[in-house]
Amino acid sequence: MDNLDKQAEEIEALSAIYGEEFQIEDAEHKNYSVRILSENNKDISVTLYVKFPESYPSESPPTFQISAPHLSHSQKMHLSHLLEEEYLSSVGENVIYQWVERIREELQSFMANPTDEVLPIEPWEVEEIPINNEEDTSVCPTIVHGEVILDRKSSFQGHAAVVFSSKQVRQVINKLKENKKIYQATHNMYAFRIFHEENKNFIHDCDDDGEIQAGSRLLHLLEIMNAKNVFVMVSRWYGGIHLGPDRFRHINNAAREVLTSANMITSGKK
């Protein structure tokens, strides 16, 4: 069988095995996802996003991203290393089923082992650089929510806050996730850009949350808008109809709308 036949056979098998937990995200670009639930707590899950290159499985592995809001950064890195090892042990063969079941095993181990506590969201490693003690308090910054954009049953909504440290970024993310609707969004991609007065430079980061390239696009938007000390997140609730490139337009528009309405954009920047 050639690669296309093997890919088609694998997709059919995954759909039969995992049912609604398996999703075709973008058939044209061969993007798929599988949601893996914890057996002990159905509110805890890992979503594996994969994309098939033309040379998979004969020569190349699928590209993948792991979305796991309740796992720590180190736990997600551990899962990534395991998937890479799994592929190297079976080069030339379909691996998605093995990947899913390996994640399921590790998720159960995380939940069962008290030393591997499931942690609040901490998807990056950035040095804590507060601007001053007054601005970096324990009080969560005020969050502004934008208008909802609807297209073919999918919904997009932006959320923004003024932040001065990575600690405040974490506070905003955790506060947003307290909202059940936002927590259950298909994707919660974000970016932030903070100016450090002492060094006269920016610290920044972003996260795709499974929507490949969305986080970096949001960060680029902040840069071209000359945003300073700003965090923006866009929640997307997938409606079952693929939007193709339009989804990135809606993500950018949702971010731009909430930043504009909250007056977080430098005057004169378009």
HELIX and SHEET records of a PDB file:
HELIX    1   1 ASN A    3  TYR A   18  1                                  16    
HELIX    2   2 GLY A   19  GLU A   21  5                                   3    
HELIX    3   3 HIS A   73  LEU A   88  1                                  16    
HELIX    4   4 ILE A   96  ALA A  112  1                                  17    
HELIX    5   5 SER A  166  LYS A  177  1                                  12    
HELIX    6   6 LYS A  180  TYR A  183  1                                   4    
HELIX    7   7 ALA A  214  ILE A  224  1                                  11    
HELIX    8   8 ASP A  246  SER A  261  1                                  16    
SHEET    1   A 4 PHE A  22  ASP A  26  0                                        
SHEET    2   A 4 ASN A  31  LEU A  37 -1                                        
SHEET    3   A 4 SER A  45  LYS A  51 -1                                        
SHEET    4   A 4 THR A  63  SER A  67 -1                                        
SHEET    1   B 5 ILE A 143  ASP A 151  0                                        
SHEET    2   B 5 SER A 154  VAL A 162 -1                                        
SHEET    3   B 5 VAL A 230  TRP A 237 -1                                        
SHEET    4   B 5 HIS A 187  HIS A 196 -1                                        
SHEET    5   B 5 ASN A 201  ASP A 207 -1                                        
END                                                                             
